[in-house]
Amino acid sequence: MATRRIKRPRDPVELGKLIGDILTGQVEDKTPDDGKNPTAVALGKLGGAKGGKARASSLSPEQRRAIAEKAAKARWAK
């Protein structure tokens, strides 16, 4: 189960008080645990960053044009 963080107040004075309470240990500030492995998240971002460029470089100009036309038709069909 993920622990939730304390909701931050919008009022600057209340936010300052909350920060002071956290620093003095009067209030415990929980950090959220989403259950994801940080290393796996970093690897996923690396793969996603190069995926589109790698795909585009492997396609011929005719294939890229056909994909672009299909995407444009789908966008304008709405």
PyMOL commands that set and color helices and strands:
alter all, ss='L'
color gray80, all
select helices_A, chain A and resi 12-24+38-58+61-76
alter helices_A, ss='H'
color red, helices_A
deselect
rebuild
show_as cartoon
